């Protein structure tokens, strides 16, 4: 089984309602999986549930999404150097990856 953890592009008030959503019957077919995944990544370091994030099957992700953008978040302790410029062309907004299944 392949599951993907999604952070809502629409903000914390929007939730997935398909397979593996909070109230999905799919969780009943895989005992203890929801609890295991919740413990690993659905709560912050203070134990509070992270809203606007959910699990979905890879197959449904592929059906509903057509772009994938990867972001690396660095700790605030890292130094930063910025260049004032802009990005245009085919890769505007990030690097485009071709996903072949």
C-alpha positions as CSV (number, residue, x, y, z in Angstrom):
1,X,0.0,0.0,0.0
2,X,1.3,3.4,-0.9
3,X,0.0,6.4,1.0
4,X,1.0,10.1,0.6
5,X,0.8,12.7,3.3
6,X,-0.6,16.0,1.9
7,X,-0.6,19.5,3.3
8,X,-3.7,21.3,2.1
9,X,-3.0,23.9,-0.6
10,X,-6.2,25.6,0.5
11,X,-5.2,26.1,4.1
12,X,-6.1,24.4,7.4
13,X,-9.9,24.6,7.0
14,X,-10.1,22.3,4.0
15,X,-9.9,18.6,4.4
16,X,-9.7,15.5,2.1
17,X,-12.9,13.5,2.2
18,X,-11.9,10.5,0.1
19,X,-10.2,7.2,1.0
20,X,-8.0,7.5,4.1
21,X,-9.6,10.8,5.2
22,X,-10.3,11.2,8.9
23,X,-13.7,9.3,8.8
24,X,-12.9,6.9,5.9
25,X,-13.8,3.3,6.3
26,X,-10.4,2.4,4.7
27,X,-8.8,2.8,8.1
28,X,-11.0,0.0,9.4
29,X,-9.4,-2.4,6.8
30,X,-5.9,-1.7,8.1
31,X,-6.0,-2.0,11.9
32,X,-3.6,0.2,13.9
33,X,-2.3,2.0,10.8
34,X,-4.1,5.3,11.5
35,X,-2.8,5.4,15.1
36,X,0.7,4.6,13.9
37,X,0.7,7.3,11.2
38,X,-0.9,9.8,13.6
39,X,1.8,9.2,16.2
40,X,4.5,9.7,13.6
41,X,3.5,12.8,11.7
42,X,0.0,14.1,12.4
43,X,0.9,16.0,15.6
44,X,3.4,18.8,16.3
45,X,6.1,18.6,18.9
46,X,3.6,19.7,21.6
47,X,1.2,16.9,20.7
48,X,-1.3,19.1,18.9
49,X,-3.0,17.7,15.8
50,X,-1.8,19.4,12.6
51,X,-4.9,20.6,10.7
52,X,-5.0,20.8,7.0
53,X,-2.9,17.7,6.5
54,X,-4.1,14.3,5.5
55,X,-3.2,10.9,4.1
56,X,-4.4,9.7,0.7
57,X,-3.7,6.7,-1.5
58,X,-1.0,7.2,-4.2
59,X,-3.6,6.1,-6.8
60,X,-6.1,8.9,-5.7
61,X,-3.3,11.4,-5.5
62,X,-2.3,10.6,-9.1
63,X,-6.0,10.9,-10.1
64,X,-6.5,14.4,-8.4
65,X,-3.1,16.1,-8.7
66,X,-1.1,16.8,-11.8
67,X,1.9,18.7,-10.3
68,X,4.3,18.0,-7.6
69,X,6.4,20.7,-6.0
70,X,9.1,19.8,-3.4
71,X,10.2,22.3,-0.8
72,X,13.0,22.0,1.7
73,X,12.3,24.0,4.9
74,X,15.6,25.0,6.6
75,X,15.8,25.8,10.3
76,X,15.9,29.5,11.2
77,X,19.4,29.0,12.6
78,X,20.7,28.6,9.0
79,X,22.2,31.7,7.4
80,X,20.6,33.0,4.2
81,X,21.8,34.9,1.2
82,X,19.2,36.2,-1.3
83,X,19.5,37.7,-4.8
84,X,16.7,40.0,-5.9
85,X,15.6,38.7,-9.3
86,X,12.8,36.7,-10.9
87,X,12.3,33.3,-12.5
88,X,10.5,32.8,-15.8
89,X,10.1,30.2,-18.5
90,X,9.1,26.5,-18.4
91,X,10.3,26.0,-14.8
92,X,8.6,29.2,-13.4
93,X,7.5,28.6,-9.8
94,X,9.9,25.7,-9.3
95,X,11.4,22.8,-11.1
96,X,8.8,20.7,-13.1
97,X,9.2,16.9,-12.8
98,X,7.7,14.5,-15.2
99,X,6.0,11.6,-13.3
100,X,5.6,8.4,-15.3
101,X,3.5,5.6,-13.9
